[in-house]
Amino acid sequence: MGPSDRDEEINAHKVTAERWSLLTSAIEKLGSARTLDHVVDILRSTARRIAGADGIAIILSDN
């Protein structure tokens, strides 16, 4: 494995660690969310930061 490959591997691990950190933070925030709007805001911002998503879709069950 060359230096370039090693740098790419290190960067990939950093990105993975950052994503897990963002997910952990989102889970904590969801635990204190009191409204559906707040839940959607948390999910939206997390999806954008983790996946670069432009938006999200939330499907609510009638059950």
C-alpha distance (Angstrom), angle and dihedral (degrees) to the residues before:
residue distance angle dihedral
M1 . . .
G2 3.81 . .
P3 3.80 127.6 .
S4 3.79 91.7 -97.7
D5 3.80 92.0 52.7
R6 3.79 90.8 48.9
D7 3.82 91.5 50.7
E8 3.81 90.5 50.8
E9 3.80 90.5 50.0
I10 3.81 91.6 49.9
N11 3.81 91.3 48.7
A12 3.81 91.1 48.9
H13 3.81 90.2 52.9
K14 3.81 90.8 49.0
V15 3.81 91.4 51.2
T16 3.80 90.9 48.3
A17 3.81 91.7 49.0
E18 3.81 91.1 48.6
R19 3.81 91.3 50.7
W20 3.81 91.6 50.6
S21 3.78 89.4 49.3
L22 3.81 90.8 51.7
L23 3.81 90.8 48.8
T24 3.80 91.7 49.7
S25 3.79 90.2 50.5
A26 3.81 91.0 48.7
I27 3.80 91.6 51.1
E28 3.80 90.4 52.5
K29 3.81 91.5 48.6
L30 3.81 92.0 47.3
G31 3.79 88.8 54.8
S32 3.79 89.9 62.5
A33 3.81 98.3 37.9
R34 3.79 110.8 120.1
T35 3.80 101.7 -177.4
L36 3.78 136.8 46.3
D37 3.81 89.2 -121.1
H38 3.79 90.5 56.9
V39 3.82 91.3 48.9
V40 3.81 90.9 50.8
D41 3.82 91.3 47.9
I42 3.80 90.8 52.5
L43 3.80 93.0 47.1
R44 3.80 92.9 45.8
S45 3.79 95.9 50.4
T46 3.80 92.3 44.1
A47 3.81 93.1 50.1
R48 3.79 90.8 49.2
R49 3.79 93.4 50.1
I50 3.80 96.8 43.0
A51 3.79 102.6 37.8
G52 3.77 103.9 15.5
A53 3.80 88.0 -117.5
D54 3.79 118.7 173.5
G55 3.78 90.6 -145.5
I56 3.78 145.0 -29.4
A57 3.78 138.9 -117.9
I58 3.79 120.6 -135.8
I59 3.79 118.3 -163.4
L60 3.80 114.0 -159.9
S61 3.77 118.4 -158.8
D62 3.80 119.2 -139.2
N63 3.81 90.7 -141.1
